[in-house]
Amino acid sequence: MTGFLLGVTFASGIALVWLGAVAGVQMPAGGGRARRLLAEAGISVHPVLFLVAPLGLAAVAGIVAWSLAGVPILALLAACGGAYAPFSWAAARRERLRRERERAWPAALAQLADALEAGLAFPAAVALAAETGPAPLRRDLAAFHARLRSSGLASAVDGLAGAGERTADTVASLLRAGLLDLPAGGLAPVLRELAAVLSERFEAREKARSRAATLRLEAAILALSPIVLLLLIGLASPAYLDAYRTPDGTLVGALGGFLIFCCYLMMRRLGRVPEPRRTGGRT
């Protein structure tokens, strides 16, 4: 049992390395990135509790795998999967929220343009969009309106760019140019044109993301198929797994798992959709 617990601890470390390579999430000791990940994913959980969850899931998954097969390498792989699951779920939720916000910006800009063309002042148009605009952006537009009333237009635009998203950067740059740097009136047509451009860009990126998602699914199936095949053979002939219960069998299984994992990472990298740089100058 002591050896198994040491294996789970080792698996947790491997899972964190796996996390950094696959999901691009880094977890320093201070928990700052964990806090940012939770905020961007809309998860109301304390970062410490969130960081404890992978260890608990790693232990549970490892124990279950050990009780079912009694093979150290399979228990180790199960522990890695359990440790990685919370980060994968949070990263997927963050990406889904980002895509919803990206999809909502064209409608929000079109609504702002309609309000301006109807004769509303810009602050009133923003307030209207914050109340009746696309749901994913209402909180951001409400914060933009609050800063606009309390600190002025420049501070509101800077706060909008501080969201850390390329689309928000683009909108902030346009508002800064149209209202601060080169105020020449006629903001509504520019907002409407930007809405059309953002809509076209979103559709193009959605097609690329769909192809990338298909390749990621294929990579996951190919990575899991050898493990499933091994379990099926062991179920039909339990003595077949005895070789993997020895130290040499564990080493061979670990090397095989490492090679499978490397191929999985290569396939994911081939299907990754490159994210463009932010217009604000930060990546």
C-alpha positions as CSV (number, residue, x, y, z in Angstrom):
1,M,0.0,0.0,0.0
2,T,2.9,2.4,0.7
3,G,4.3,1.8,-2.7
4,F,0.9,2.5,-4.2
5,L,0.6,5.8,-2.3
6,L,4.1,6.8,-3.5
7,G,3.0,6.0,-7.0
8,V,-0.1,8.2,-6.7
9,T,2.1,11.1,-5.4
10,F,4.4,10.6,-8.4
11,A,1.4,10.5,-10.7
12,S,0.2,13.8,-9.4
13,G,3.5,15.4,-10.4
14,I,3.3,13.8,-13.8
15,A,-0.3,15.1,-14.2
16,L,0.8,18.7,-13.5
17,V,3.4,18.4,-16.2
18,W,0.8,16.9,-18.5
19,L,-1.4,19.8,-17.6
20,G,1.1,22.4,-18.7
21,A,1.9,20.6,-21.9
22,V,-1.7,19.9,-23.0
23,A,-3.9,22.6,-21.6
24,G,-1.3,25.4,-21.4
25,V,-2.2,26.0,-17.7
26,Q,0.6,26.7,-15.2
27,M,0.1,26.5,-11.5
28,P,2.7,28.3,-9.5
29,A,2.9,28.0,-5.7
30,G,1.1,31.3,-5.2
31,G,-2.1,30.1,-6.8
32,G,-2.4,33.3,-8.9
33,R,-2.9,31.4,-12.2
34,A,-5.4,29.1,-10.5
35,R,-7.4,32.2,-9.3
36,R,-7.3,33.6,-12.8
37,L,-8.3,30.3,-14.4
38,L,-11.3,30.0,-12.0
39,A,-12.3,33.6,-12.6
40,E,-12.1,33.2,-16.4
41,A,-14.0,30.0,-16.2
42,G,-16.7,31.5,-14.0
43,I,-16.1,28.9,-11.2
44,S,-16.9,30.2,-7.7
45,V,-14.5,28.0,-5.8
46,H,-11.5,29.0,-3.6
47,P,-8.2,28.3,-5.4
48,V,-6.9,26.2,-2.5
49,L,-9.9,23.9,-2.7
50,F,-9.6,23.7,-6.5
51,L,-5.9,22.7,-6.2
52,V,-6.8,20.0,-3.6
53,A,-9.3,18.4,-6.0
54,P,-6.7,16.9,-8.4
55,L,-5.0,15.1,-5.6
56,G,-8.2,13.7,-4.3
57,L,-9.3,12.6,-7.7
58,A,-5.9,11.1,-8.4
59,A,-6.1,9.0,-5.3
60,V,-9.7,7.8,-6.0
61,A,-9.0,7.0,-9.6
62,G,-5.8,5.2,-8.7
63,I,-7.4,3.1,-6.0
64,V,-10.3,2.2,-8.3
65,A,-8.0,1.1,-11.1
66,W,-5.8,-0.8,-8.6
67,S,-8.9,-2.7,-7.2
68,L,-10.1,-3.6,-10.6
69,A,-6.9,-4.7,-12.4
70,G,-4.2,-4.8,-9.7
71,V,-1.7,-3.5,-12.3
72,P,0.6,-0.7,-11.0
73,I,1.0,1.1,-14.4
74,L,-2.8,1.2,-15.0
75,A,-3.3,2.6,-11.5
76,L,-0.6,5.2,-12.3
77,L,-2.3,6.2,-15.5
78,A,-5.7,6.4,-13.8
79,A,-4.2,8.6,-11.1
80,C,-2.8,10.9,-13.8
81,G,-6.2,11.1,-15.5
82,G,-7.9,11.9,-12.2
83,A,-5.4,14.6,-11.4
84,Y,-5.8,16.2,-14.9
85,A,-9.6,16.1,-15.0
86,P,-10.4,19.2,-12.9
87,F,-8.0,21.4,-14.9
88,S,-9.3,20.0,-18.2
89,W,-12.8,20.8,-17.2
90,A,-12.0,24.3,-16.1
91,A,-10.0,25.0,-19.2
92,A,-12.9,23.7,-21.4
93,R,-15.4,25.8,-19.5
94,R,-13.1,28.9,-19.9
95,E,-12.8,28.3,-23.6
96,R,-16.6,27.9,-24.0
97,L,-17.2,31.2,-22.2
98,R,-14.7,32.9,-24.4
99,R,-16.3,31.7,-27.5
100,E,-19.7,32.8,-26.2
101,R,-18.3,36.3,-25.6
102,E,-16.7,36.4,-29.0
103,R,-19.9,35.3,-30.6
104,A,-21.8,38.0,-28.7
105,W,-19.7,41.0,-29.6
106,P,-21.1,41.6,-33.2
107,A,-24.7,41.7,-31.8
108,A,-23.6,44.1,-29.0
109,L,-21.9,46.4,-31.4
110,A,-24.9,46.4,-33.8
111,Q,-27.1,47.3,-30.8
112,L,-24.8,50.2,-29.9
113,A,-24.9,51.4,-33.5
114,D,-28.7,51.2,-33.5
115,A,-29.0,53.2,-30.3
116,L,-26.6,55.9,-31.5
117,E,-28.5,56.2,-34.8
118,A,-31.7,56.5,-32.9
119,G,-30.3,59.6,-31.2
120,L,-29.1,58.3,-27.8
121,A,-25.9,59.6,-26.3
122,F,-23.1,57.1,-26.1
123,P,-23.4,56.5,-22.3
124,A,-27.1,55.9,-22.7
125,A,-26.5,53.5,-25.5
126,V,-24.0,51.6,-23.4
127,A,-26.5,51.4,-20.5
128,L,-29.1,50.1,-22.9
129,A,-26.8,47.4,-24.2
130,A,-25.8,46.5,-20.7
131,E,-29.5,45.9,-19.8
132,T,-30.8,44.3,-23.0
133,G,-27.8,43.2,-24.9
134,P,-26.3,39.7,-25.3
135,A,-26.2,37.9,-22.0
136,P,-22.5,36.9,-22.1
137,L,-21.5,40.6,-22.3
138,R,-24.0,42.3,-20.0
139,R,-21.7,42.3,-17.0
140,D,-18.8,43.7,-19.0
141,L,-20.9,46.4,-20.5
142,A,-22.4,47.3,-17.1
143,A,-18.8,47.6,-15.7
144,F,-17.8,49.7,-18.8
145,H,-20.8,52.0,-18.1
146,A,-20.0,52.3,-14.4
147,R,-16.4,53.3,-15.2
148,L,-17.6,55.7,-17.8
149,R,-19.8,57.5,-15.3
150,S,-17.3,57.5,-12.4
151,S,-13.9,57.8,-14.1
152,G,-14.4,59.0,-17.6
153,L,-14.1,57.6,-21.1
154,A,-10.4,56.9,-21.1
155,S,-10.6,54.8,-17.9
156,A,-13.6,52.9,-19.2
157,V,-11.8,52.0,-22.5
158,D,-8.7,50.9,-20.6
159,G,-10.9,48.7,-18.4
160,L,-12.5,47.1,-21.4
161,A,-9.0,46.3,-22.8
162,G,-8.0,44.8,-19.5
163,A,-10.3,41.9,-20.0
164,G,-7.4,40.1,-21.8
165,E,-9.3,39.1,-24.9
166,R,-8.4,40.0,-28.5
167,T,-12.0,41.0,-29.5
168,A,-12.3,43.3,-26.5
169,D,-9.0,44.8,-27.4
170,T,-10.2,45.5,-30.9
171,V,-13.4,47.2,-29.7
172,A,-11.4,49.2,-27.1
173,S,-9.0,50.4,-29.8
174,L,-11.8,51.5,-32.0
175,L,-13.6,53.3,-29.2
176,R,-10.3,55.0,-28.2
177,A,-9.7,56.1,-31.8
178,G,-13.3,57.2,-32.5
179,L,-14.0,59.0,-29.2
180,L,-10.6,60.1,-27.8
181,D,-7.8,60.2,-30.3
182,L,-9.6,61.2,-33.5
183,P,-13.1,62.2,-32.6
184,A,-14.9,62.9,-35.8
185,G,-18.4,61.7,-35.2
186,G,-20.2,59.0,-37.2
187,L,-19.3,56.3,-34.7
188,A,-22.4,54.2,-35.5
189,P,-21.4,53.1,-39.1
190,V,-17.9,52.2,-37.8
191,L,-19.4,50.0,-35.1
192,R,-21.7,48.3,-37.6
193,E,-18.8,47.6,-39.9
194,L,-16.7,46.2,-37.1
195,A,-19.6,44.0,-36.1
196,A,-19.7,42.5,-39.6
197,V,-15.9,42.0,-39.6
198,L,-16.0,40.3,-36.2
199,S,-18.9,38.1,-37.2
200,E,-17.0,36.9,-40.3
201,R,-13.8,36.3,-38.3
202,F,-15.7,34.3,-35.7
203,E,-17.3,32.1,-38.4
204,A,-13.9,31.4,-40.0
205,R,-12.3,30.5,-36.6
206,E,-15.2,28.3,-35.7
207,K,-14.6,26.2,-38.8
208,A,-10.9,25.8,-37.9
209,R,-11.9,25.0,-34.3
210,S,-14.3,22.3,-35.5
211,R,-11.5,20.6,-37.5
212,A,-9.2,20.9,-34.5
213,A,-11.8,19.4,-32.1
214,T,-12.2,16.4,-34.5
215,L,-8.5,15.8,-34.5
216,R,-8.3,16.1,-30.7
217,L,-11.1,13.5,-30.5
218,E,-9.2,11.2,-32.8
219,A,-6.0,11.7,-30.8
220,A,-7.8,10.8,-27.6
221,I,-9.3,7.6,-29.1
222,L,-5.9,6.5,-30.5
223,A,-4.3,7.2,-27.1
224,L,-6.9,5.2,-25.1
225,S,-7.3,2.3,-27.5
226,P,-4.1,0.4,-26.4
227,I,-5.2,0.7,-22.7
228,V,-8.7,-0.5,-23.5
229,L,-7.3,-3.3,-25.6
230,L,-5.0,-4.3,-22.8
231,L,-7.9,-4.3,-20.3
232,L,-10.1,-6.4,-22.6
233,I,-7.3,-9.0,-23.1
234,G,-6.8,-9.1,-19.3
235,L,-10.5,-9.6,-18.8
236,A,-10.6,-12.5,-21.2
237,S,-7.3,-14.0,-19.9
238,P,-6.4,-12.6,-16.4
239,A,-3.0,-14.3,-16.4
240,Y,-2.0,-12.1,-19.3
241,L,-1.7,-9.1,-16.9
242,D,0.7,-10.9,-14.6
243,A,3.6,-9.8,-16.7
244,Y,2.7,-6.1,-16.1
245,R,2.6,-6.7,-12.3
246,T,6.4,-7.3,-12.2
247,P,9.0,-4.5,-12.1
248,D,10.1,-5.1,-15.7
249,G,6.5,-5.1,-16.9
250,T,5.8,-1.9,-15.1
251,L,8.9,-0.3,-16.7
252,V,7.7,-1.5,-20.2
253,G,4.2,-0.2,-19.5
254,A,5.6,3.1,-18.4
255,L,7.7,3.5,-21.5
256,G,4.8,2.5,-23.7
257,G,2.5,5.0,-22.0
258,F,5.1,7.7,-22.4
259,L,5.4,7.1,-26.1
260,I,1.6,7.0,-26.5
261,F,1.4,10.3,-24.6
262,C,4.0,11.9,-26.8
263,C,2.1,10.9,-29.9
264,Y,-1.0,12.3,-28.3
265,L,0.7,15.6,-27.8
266,M,2.0,15.7,-31.3
267,M,-1.5,15.1,-32.7
268,R,-3.0,17.8,-30.5
269,R,-0.3,20.3,-31.6
270,L,-0.9,19.5,-35.2
271,G,-4.6,20.3,-34.8
272,R,-4.2,23.4,-32.6
273,V,-5.7,26.6,-33.8
274,P,-3.2,29.4,-33.3
275,E,-4.6,32.3,-31.3
276,P,-3.7,35.7,-32.8
277,R,-1.9,38.2,-30.7
278,R,-3.9,40.8,-28.8
279,T,-4.1,44.2,-30.4
280,G,-3.0,45.7,-27.1
281,G,0.4,44.3,-27.5
282,R,0.2,41.4,-25.0
283,T,-0.2,37.8,-25.8
